[in-house]
Amino acid sequence: MPTRRCTPVSTSRGLWDMNASSSRVVPEQLQPGRPGPKRRLRAASGGAKRGVLFQGITAALLGLIAVTVAPVARAGQEIPEDELPVPVMPTPELIAPPPPAAVIAAFEAIEAAVRTGEVEKLDDAELPAATVASVTFRRLGSVMASSTAIATPNKPEDDTLRRAFAEAWERAERFAPRHGDALDEARLQAFRDEIAIEIEVSGAFVPLLDADFILDPTDPLRLPTPPLNPGHEGFAARLGRFVSAVTPGQMLRDGVSARQAMTRSVGQVSDDPKAGLEPLATLRLRAVELFKFEVAHIAQREAGGPPRFLSRGGAIESLSSVSGVPALVALSNGIISQIETRMWPGVEPYGLRGDYDPILDSHDPRVAPPFEQGLVAAALLMASEAPYLGDEISDRAKRLAMRIVDGLGEIDEEAEDDPAETPIDAAATAWAIGLVDPQERRESVDSLLERCVDRTREAFDPAEGFVDDVPVGARGLLALALVVNADDDAELTFAERAVRAAFEGSRGAKLVSQMPFLFWAEQRLAANRGIETLPSAVALREMRDRALTFQLRSDDVDPRDEDLIGGIVLLTGRDPLPTSQGLRPIAALASMLGDPSLTPRDDPSRGELTIKQLMATRFLGQLAASEAESYMYRRPAKARYGVRAAPWDQSMPNEAAALGLMTLSETLKAFDNGGGRR
C-alpha cells in the first residue's frame, strides 16, 4: 500500500497492439489527432472533444482514471521445465531491494566497465543479488540501449545484473563509431564518455492474491488492476516455463500504468496479446502467476555525473522550496517560460501547440484545441496581474496570452475547430477573452467573443438548467464565462441563475469537480452585485473542509511516498493517488484563502490554512519537472518546469500547466491579500 489513505487506481483505455515496441500508440477514438499542423485539417470528430474531455475530468475526480499506453520492450524469459520454482511468500528481508551501498558499488563497477570498455572485468565484480535487474544506457538525451534480466533457478540472482548489463552493452556497441582508421580508438573513447547509465535492481517477487487486485465497478469488462505503487514497484507474470517483468523505470519512461504493465506481462508469457484483458478467474484457470516487486533505482543525470538514487524517477521537493514568495515567483516564472516553449514556432497564428511529451520531445496534437488554448490564455492573463511577479514576467505572460487570443480570433467560423463549436470550447475562449481589456482587443476577437458567449448561453436554460451534453464538471466554467462577460443587469441575472443552478446540482465530489471555476464565478458575481458575503459561503467552506481532509500529510504516507505530501486525494477508500487534477480544488483553496469573506484576517484557522496551502504548492513543485527527472528527457531545458500529469507520469498536459499557474497566481494574491479580476 503506497499510502495509508489511498491505493493507486488506473484503468485501461482500450486494446493496443501488445507486440509494438518502438512508437507511442494512442487510441484513435479518444485522441483524434490531426494529419497536419493546419487547424482546418482537424478530424471531424474533434468537435465533441471538449465534452469528452470534461467528462473525463469529472470521471477522474470521481475515481475513473484513464491514461495513455506506450509500448514496452519484451523482457520475457524461458525457464527450463524441470527447474520451475515452488511458489513461496518471501520474507520482508527478501522483498526489500539490495541495500544502497551495494547498489552504489555495482553502479561504480558498471561505470568503470563502460568508460574503459573492459567489460570482462565485470565478471569478477561482486554485484548484488536481484530477482529483476535492468540496465539502460542513454546518449545525448535519448535511450540508446536497455535490457532487463530476471532470475530463474538455473540463472541465479547473483548473476541477474551482470546479464542485464551484458545484453544492454551488446546493443549499445552497435552504435559505436568505427571507420577502420587510426582515429577509431579516440572515437570509441568519446562514445563511451557520452553514455549516461541507469540501473534498477529488485527484491523478491511478492505473489499477488485475487483480493489484492482493484476492480473498477464502472469498467464493463471488470478488468483487474494490480495494486502497484507507481514508480516504486514493478509487475511480473509467470506461466509455466515463461516469466516476464516490467520495471518501475520502464513504466515511468514509457507512460505505462499498472493495468497496462499487467496486460503486457501476461500477454508476453502467454504469447497472446489479449490474455492480459481477461478476468482474474480466467487467468487463474490458465495457471498464470502474478507478482509485484520493489526496486532500488539509480541513475546519472548526465554522462560522467554522480549517480543519484531516484524516488519515483526523480527527487522529493522540500516544503522550503516553495515556502516563500521568491520561491513562488521563481516557480511561476518557470511555468510561464515552459509554456512559451509550447507556442507555435511558425508564422501561422496557431497559438499553442498540444500537450508536451518530454520523453519524445513531441506535441500531441500539433495544435492545441480551443479549450486548452483558452484555459492557458486565461492562466497567463491571471499571472499578468498577480502581485510580486514584476513587470518583466507579467508583461511576458500577457504577450503570450495575447498571441493565443489573437490566434483564436483568426479561426474562420466555418472551420472544424471553431472555438464556438461546442459550449465548453466556447466557455473557455469567452472567459479568456473576457479577461482582456476591451480597448486591447482586435475586431476579430470581439466578433469571436460574441459568438462564444451566444454559444455558452445556448447551453443553459433558466427553467430547465444546463443541457444534457454539458457534464457536471464543465458547468462552473460555463457559469464563469457568463458572469465575466455580462454587460448589463439582464445578462448578469441570467449568469447568476447559471451559477445557482451549478451549485444546486453539485454535492460533495461533484462540487469539487467544478472547482476552481464555479468559485470564481460566484466571487465575480458577488463583486458585480456589491455583495460582501457569498451566498454559497457555507457550501464552499464545507467543500474546503472536505478537500483538506484528503490532503496527504507526512503522517499519512510511507517514507518512500513523501513526494505525494500536500496533494489532494479526491476520493475515499481505494482512491487514486494525487495527480495534477488535484490542482483544481487547490487553486480554489488559494482563492478562498485570499477572500476575506471566507477567511478573515483574524480567523484563528488562517495560519493552519496557510500552511496547508504551502503544502499544496509543494506538491505543485513536485509535479513541475526538475533537474532530477532530466535524465529521462530528450530536451531537458525545454521540459524544465513542465507540470506533469502525475509524479509517475511524465506527460505534460496544457491543462496541468494552466492549473498550476492559476494556483500560483491565486496563492500570491492570497499572501498579498489583494483582489484581482478573474
N, C-alpha and C positions, 0 to 999 in steps of 0.2 A: 504494500500500500504506500503510495508516494506521500500522502499527507493523512493526517488524522481526520480531515473533513471531507476529502474528496478522492475519487478514483478516476483516472483518465477514461474518457469515452470517445470513441470515434467510429464512424460507420462508413462502409464502402459506398461510393457513388456510382458503381456500375461494374461491368465486366471488361477488363482490359486484356490485351494480348500478353500472357504471362511469360512468353519467350522473348519479348522485346528486351533489348539490353543497351541501346545506345541513344535513344532520344526520348524526350518527355512526351507522354501520351496524355492528352486532355480529352475527357468525354465530350464529344461534339454537341450532344444535346444540352449540356449545361453551360458550356463556354463557347458560343458561336463565334469563331474567330473571323477576321477579315482577310480576304485574299490579297489585300494591298493596303497601303497607307491612306488612301483617299477615303474620306468619310462616305462618299457616295457608293462605295463598294461594300458597305456593311451588309451582312447577311440579312435576309428578310425577317428572320425570326428574332432579330435583335430588338425590335420594337417593344417586346414584352419583357426585355431582360431586367429592367429595373424592378418590375413587380416580382419577378422570380428572386432577384437579389434581396429585396426587403423581406420576402417570405423566408429566405434563407437566414437573414439576420435574426428575425424573430425566432426562427427554429433553433438557431444556435443558442439564443438566450434561454430557450426552453429545453435545451439538452439534446438537440438533434444536430450533431456536428458532421460536416462533410468536408473532406479535404481532397487535394489532387494527388494522384499517384504518380511516381516516377519509377521506371524500371530499375531493378537491382540485378547486378551480375550474378550468375548462377554460382552457388557455393556448395552444392550438394556433394557428398562423398559416399562411396560404397564401402560397406563393412563386410568382411568375409562371413559367410553364413554360419560357420562353426565357431565364431567368436562374438556372437551377439551378446551385448551386456544384459545383466539382470537388473531390472528397474529397482532402484532404491531411493529413499528420501535422503538427500545429503545433509550433513550436519552444518550448522551455521559457519563453522570454520572453513568448510569446503565451498560453501556458497559464495563467500567473500572473494573478490578478485585478489591477485597477488599483492603483497604489501608495496607501498610506494618506493622503498629503497630498492627492491628487486626490479621494479619496473624501470626506474631510472637507470640502473646498471645495465639492463637489457637494451634500453634505448641507446646508451653510450656505446655499447658493443656493436649495435646495428649501424650507428652513425659512423663509427670507425671503419667498418667494412665498406660502407658506401663511399666515403671520402677517398679511401686508398684503393678501392677496387679489389682488395684482397678478401673476397667474401669467404674463402675457405677457412679463414681464421675464426669465423663464427661457429664452425663445427666444434671448436674446443671451448667456446664460451659457455658459462653457466647461465642458462636462461630460465626464467620462472615457468613453472608448470601452468598450463592453461587448457581449459576444455575447448575454448574457441579463441583463436588469435587472428588478428587482421593487421596487415601492413599496407600502407598507402604511400606512394611517392608522388609528390607534386612538383611541377616545374613551371616557372613563370606564371603562377596563379592557377594552373589547371591540373587536374588529376592525370598523371602520366601512366601509372600502373597501380593496381591494387589486387590483393589476394587474401582470401580467408581460408584458414585451415581449421579442422575440427578433430579433436582427439577421438580415437577409436581403440579397441583392445589391442590391435596389432600396430597402432601408431600412437604411442603413449603421450600423455600431456606434456612431458618434459621436452618433447620434440615439436609441439604444435607451432610455436612461434617461429622456430627455425624453418619449418616447412612453408609457412606463410611468407616469410622473407624470401626464401629461395625462389618461389614461384613469382612473386612480385618483382624481384630483381631480374629474373629472366625476361619478363615482359618489358621492364624498363630499359634493359640493354638494347632492345631492338631500336630504340630511338637515339642511341649513342652515335655521334658523328664519326664516321670512318671513311677516309678518302684514299687510304693506302699510300700516304706520303709521310714525310718527316714530321709534319705538324699534328699527326693523329694523337700522339700522347698528350700534347697540350690541349687539344680539343676535348679529349676524354676527361682530362682533369677538370677543365672548365665545366663540362657537362655534369660531372659528379658533384662539383661545388654548388651547382644551381638547384640541387634536389632538396626539397623540404620533406621531412619524414613525419609520419603519423602512425601510431600503433594502438591497438586495443587488445587487452588480454582479459579473459573472463575467469570466473569461478565455475563451480559445478553447475550442471543443468538442474533446475528445480522443476519437477513434474507439476503440470497444471491439471487440477481436477475439474470436472464439469462445473462444480459450484463456483469455481473461481471466475469463470467467464462472465462477461457482461452481455446481457441481451437487451437490445433496444425494443421496447414494446411497439414502437411505431414502425419498425422495419418489417415490411411484408414478408421478407424471406427469413426473418428471425435468425440472422447470421450472428454467430458468437464473436465477441471481441476479447482478445486476451488482456488481462489486467496489467499491462506493462507501464512502468514509469518512463515516459518518453525521454530519450536522450541518455538514460542511465541503464536501461535493461533492453536486451535483445530477445529475439524469439527463435526457437528451433523446433523442428519436426523430425520424426523418425518413423520410417515404415520399413519393416523387415531389414534388408541389408543397406538401406539408404538413409542418410541423415543430411539435413540442410539447416543453415542458420543465417539470420540477418542481424548484424551487429547494430548497436545504437548509433555508431558513427555513420554507417551506411544509411540508416533511416534519416538521420539529420541531413546528410548531404543530398539525398535523393528525394526528400519530402515524403517519405513512406510512413504511413500510420501503423499502429499496432495491428489493426484489422488487415491491412494490405500486406504487412510482413507475414502474417499467418497465411494469407492466400498464396503468397509467393512460395513459402517454405513447403506447405502441403502440396502445392502444385508440382514442385520440383521432385519431392520424394515419391510421389505417386505417378509421376510422368503424365499428369492430367491437369491442365490449367484450370479446369472447372471444379476440381475436387475441393479446393480451398473455399468454395462458395457453398459447401454443403453443411447441413446442421451437424452439431456435435455428435448426435446419436449415429449418424451415418459414418462420420469419421471414425468413431469407435468400432463400428462394425468392420471398417476397413483395417482395423488394428493400427491406426495412426496414433503415435505418442506425441504429445505436445509439451513444450518446456519453455521456460524463460531463463535468462542468465544475466548476471550483473558484470560490468566490465570496469577496468581501470583504463582511462583514455588519456593519452599524452601526445602532444604534437608540437612541432615548430611553427611559429607564425611566419617565419621566412627561413630560407635556406641558411644554415650555419647559425641560426639563432638558438637561444636556450630552449630546452624542452619545457613545456608547461602542462601541468595536469588540467584537464578541462572538466567543467561542470556543465553538463548538457551541451557540450560543444563550445562553451565559452567560459566567461568568468562571472562571478557574482558581484553585482554593483552594491556598494555600501550605501547606507542611508545618508552618510555625509556627502556623497557625490551629488545630491540634489537638495541638500538641507538649507541652502542659502539662495538669495536672489541671483547672485552672479552665476551659480551653477544652473539655475533655471533659465537664465538668459542664454548661457552657452548652449544648453540643450535645444532651446527654441531656435537659435541661430543655426545649429547643426541640422535640424529637421528642415528648416527653410532652404538651406543650401542643398540638401539632398533632394528636395522637391524640385529645385532648379535644374538638377541633372535629368529630370524626367520630362522637361519641356521639349516639345517637338524641335528637332535640330535644323529642319529645313526652313525655307522661306514661306511655306504654306501656313496659313493661320489655323493650325490644328490644335494649338494649345498644349494639352498634357498627353503624354504617352500612357500606355496601360500599366498595370501592376508590374512591379520590377522583380525579376528573378536574379539575385546576385550570384548564384552558382553558375548560371549560363550567361550572365550579363545580357539579358533579353527582356523585352516588354511584351506583355500579352493582355489585350490586343495591342497592335501598334499605336492606335489612337484610343485614348480613354473614352468611355461612353459619357453622355451628358451628365448623368447623375454624379459620377466621380469628379468630373470637371467642375460642376457646381459646388460640390462639397469641399474640394481642395481650394477653390477660389474663395469661398466663404471663410475657410480656416485662415487663409493668408490675409484676408481683409480684417479679420478679428485680431490677428497678430500685429497688423499695422497700427492698431490703436491700443495695443497693450502697453502698460507702463514699463519702464526700466529698459526696454529694448534699445532705445536710442534711435536717432534719426536714420543712420545708415541702414540698420537692419529693418526698421519699419518701412522705409522707402523702398527697399528691395522687395519686401513682401508685397507691398502694394503694386509695384510694377509687374511682378509675376502674376498677381491676381487679375490685373487689367489685361494682360496678354491672353489669359484664359477667357475672360468675359468677352473681350473683343472678338476672339476667335469663335465663340459660340454665336455671336451676333452675325457672323459671316455665313452660317449654315442656312441653306435655302429651305424654305418652308416645305418644299416637296421632297426634300432629302429623307432617306430612310432613317437617319439618325437625328432627325429634327428634335431639339430639346423639348418641344411642346407636344411630342407624340404621345407620351404617357404621363399620367398625373405625377408620378414620382420623379421622373426626369424634369418635368415642368416645375415642380415644387423646389427641387434643389437649385435649379437655374434661377428661378424667381427670387429665392432667398438671397443667393449670391449677388444678383444684380441689384436687389433692394438695399444692399449694404453700400453700394456705390453712390456717391453724391450725384444727384441728377444733372448738375452742371458739368460733370466729367464724363457723362455717358454719350456714346455715339448714337446717331439716329437709328442705326440698325439694331443697336442693343435695346433702345427704348421700344422698338417695334417687337422684338423678341420678348421683352418683359410683358408687354400687353398680351401676347398670345399665351405665354406661360401662365400668367395669372388667370386668364379665362379658362385654360385647361384645368388648372387646380380647382377653380370654383366648381367646374362641372363634376368634380369627384365628391362633392358634398352637397347634401340637401338638408336644410334646417329641419324639415319634418321627418325625413327618412334616415338621416345620418350619412355616413360615408358609403360610397358604392362598394359592392361586394369585392371587386378586384383590387381594392386598396387594403393590404394586410394591416393588422393592428400596429406593427412596428413602424409603419410609414405615416400613420395619422398625425403624429406630433410634428413631423416635418411639413406636412401639408398645412397644418394649422399655423405653424411658424411663418411659412411663406405668405399666407393670407394676412396675418397680423402685420408683418413688416411692410407689406405693400398696400395696406388700407389707406386710401386717400381722403375719405370722408366718413361721417358718422355711420352712414348706412353700411359701408364696406367694413367698418370696424365692428359693427353689430353682427354682421354675417361671420366675420372671423371669430368673434367671441363665441358664437354658437358652435363653431367648429372646435374651438378649444374645450368648451364644456362637454361636447359630445365625445371628444377623445378621452377626457378624464373619466366620464361616466362609463365608458366601455372598457376601462382598464382597472384591473385589480392585481395586486401582488406583482408577479413576474411580468405581466403584460404592461404594467405601468413602467417598470424598469426598462422594458424593451423600447419604450418611446422616448427615453432619455437620450441626449440632453435636450432634444428639440422641443418637446412639449413643455418642459420647464421654461425654456427661453421664450416660447410663445406666451405663456402665462405672465412671465416677468415683463415682457414688452407690452402686453395688453394692459397690465396694471399701470405701467408708466404712462401709456397714452390716455388712460382713463383718470389718471391722478389718484389712484388708489394706493395707499401705503401697505395695507395688509393683503396679501394674496388670497383670493377666495379658496384656493386649494392648499393653503398652508398646512393644514392638518394632514392631508394625504401625502404631501411632499415630505413632511418630517417623518411620517411613517415609512415612506419609501427609503429615505436616508437611513433610518434606523435598521431597516431590513437589509439594505445593501451592505452596511458596515458590519452587520452580524456575520456576513460571509466574506469579510475581508480577512485574508490569511495573515496571522501574526507569527512571531518567531516560535511561540509555543504550540502552534498548530501544525508545524511541518517537521519532517525529519531533517537532520543536518544537511543532507545532500540536496534538499529541496529549498534551500534558503533563497534561491533566485526567484521563488514564487511569492515571497513575502510582500504584502501590500496589494497584491492582485485580488480581485473580487471573484469569488466563485458564485455563479449565477443560479445554482440550484442546490437543494439539499440531497442527502442520500448519496447515490453513486453518481457524483457530479463530474462534469468535465473540469479540467484544471483551468486556471486563469489564462485568458488569451487577450488579444487586442480588443475583442468585443467587450471586455470588461471596462474599456475606456469610455464607453457610452455613459454608464452611471457615474464614473469617476469625473468626467467633465461636468456633469450636472452637480455633483457634490462640491466641486470647486466653486461653481457659481453660487450655490447655496451658502457656502462659507462666506462669500463676499456680500451677500444680501442681508442688510440689517434687519429686515422683517422676519427672516428665518434664523439668523444667527446674530443677535445683538452683540455689540462690543462688550457688554458687561455680562454676557451669558457665561455661567460657570463652566459649561462644556466646551467653550470655544477653544481653549487650549488643547483639549483632547482631540477635538475635530481637526485642528490644525496639524497635529502630529499624524493623524490618520491620513490626511491629505498628502502630507510629505511621504508617508509610506506608499501611497498610491503613485505618486510621481517617481518614487524609487523603482516601482515596477515598470513604469513607462521607460525609465532609463535602462532597465534590463531589456526591454523589448527593442530599444534602439541599438542597432548594430555597432559594435565597438571594435577596437583593435584585436580583442581576444578572439573574435569569430573570423577575422580577416583571412586566416589561412584557408578557409573554405571558398573564398570569393575570387572570381576571375579578375575583378577590378576593385580592390579593397577601398581605394579612395572614393570611388563613386558610391559604394554601398554604405560608407560610414554614416551613421545616424539614421539610416533607413529603419523605419518602425516595422518590426517583423510581426507576422500573424500570431506567433507564439514563441516562447523561448526555445522550443524544439522545432519550430517551423521557420525556415529561412526566407520564405516568400515575403515580399514587402508590398502589401496592397495599398493602393492610393487611399482607400478609406481609413486604414490604420494610420497613415501619415496625417490625414486631416484630423482624426480624432485626437491624436497625440498633440498636435499643435494647438487645437482648441483647448485641450486640458491645460496646457502650459499657460496659454493666454489668460484663461479664467483664473488659474491659480495666482498668477502675478497680479491680476486685478483684485483678487481677494486679499492679498497681502498689502496692496495699496489702499484697500477699502474704497476703491473707486468704482464708478459705474461703467459706462461704455455701452454703446448701442449694439444691438445684435444684427 
